[in-house]
Amino acid sequence: MRQLARAAQHQAAAPQAGSAPPANTPFALWVEGTHGPVIHAANPVARAAGITLGARLTDMRAILPDLRADPADPAGDAAALAQLALWARRFCPWTTVDASGPGAPGLVMDTTGSAHLWRGEAGMLTAIRDQLAGLGHAATVAFGPTWGAAWALSRYAAGIAYDGAALHPLPVAALRLSEATALILRRLGLKTVGDLAAMPRVALARRFARHDAADNPLIRLDQAMGRLPEPISPPDPPVRFRVESRLPEPVLDATHHLPDLAAALCRALSAAAQGARLLRLSVWRTDGEIRWIEAGAASPTRDPDHMVFLFRDRLERIDPGFGFDLIELAAPETEAFAPTQRDLGGAANESRDLPRLIDRLAARFGADRLRRPALLDSHIPERSHTETALHGIPPPIATEAQDRPARMLDPPEEVRVLYAVPEGPPAQFQWRGKPTRITRWQGPERIAPEWWLDHPGTRLRDYYKIEDERGQRLWLYREGLAGDGRGPAPRWFVQGVFA
């Protein structure tokens, strides 16, 4: 494994002015402390003059009256570093913020299998350093065989190392140990990593048995030497289906590059028998920012023309800044999409008219405006269905085949009985101001209350399918039974209308 770590370099820039002071000017950033402002970061000139991190700003100005200090923005720094970790994925897919040791955080990158694309580790190191400098970031960059080795080299001996022996001349603090632990080791005469590696492990294991794993010298030594695994876990896993295009010079419009990217992505999806449900188009701007847009599909797709259509009205939402030189098309969400069986004549029925219509309507009116019915796990009619987003896929619910009305009334509409009979539905009732005489009926179908949801005293229902003298078919139910002790006389309701 080849890993890279970048020591975080605080830019000597005043947040108010937005410009960096000269390199020979002592400069520091401060944050509020318990007893006033304390030094949060300082440039090399200030540190060489005696400025100490964590010291009070007033004390440091007494030592160095010419010190220039501005308030720090830790939250802004963290957000910028996270954005830079995404930007660094142009070099390899596994990148994340490195805050595994004391001091300022940096970046760590697993470059396994990627260095040859940049003509080796030396070529990649040069490209990273040059592109960071182009963005205005000063950085120390190093390659190491492990995360711990790369961290140590980037902060104490920038360069390339292929084994752990390169760490032996470095101080023990290079093992990502706290200052207190490093001080204990120095008092024991263990000043370098090589001294620690040559010591018998039994005595050291007893001495540091109660130390936290992140501050245990033996554990940190084994991680740096590759004897203990320390894998990189990026914030989100890399997308499996993704294609990119590196441009020779920055451009402002992705329209002309999208068809080729869509065709390449569809070839990858076809080889895996997958179809894209969500597409993401990302651009890397020359100022280091990343912008992206997403488009969803109503059904799995691997049609390049359809993918281009999905982004047709969305490309203007990307802010290109002063241009971008890297564009990527990915499918973060996919589904199984097997090829269609062809008939004996060699033709395949791959009509996608309905999904394309849905995507066209979603692009014009918004995906949240398109709704469709979905079943719910309940036998009470008004609870058995709902509406969900058209692009969403509701979980399948196993239900028995039942003859239910095409149009359900919510809430059910009460009717006034004009002529009741001892058994079955009423012979005549009034609904919506009109008298209705029943000529045929079928039932009853009894539906009991859901005791785990309904309050005590809820009455059961007897449903009837009826047809009136005009040929209209209704779904009528009686709520309760006479003498059931749960209320007055039963009431009748129309629940639905059959087609």
Order of alpha helices (4+ residues) and beta strands (2+ residues): beta-beta-beta-alpha-alpha-beta-alpha-beta-beta-alpha-beta-alpha-alpha-alpha-alpha-alpha-beta-alpha-beta-beta-alpha-beta-alpha-beta-beta-beta-beta-beta-beta-beta-beta
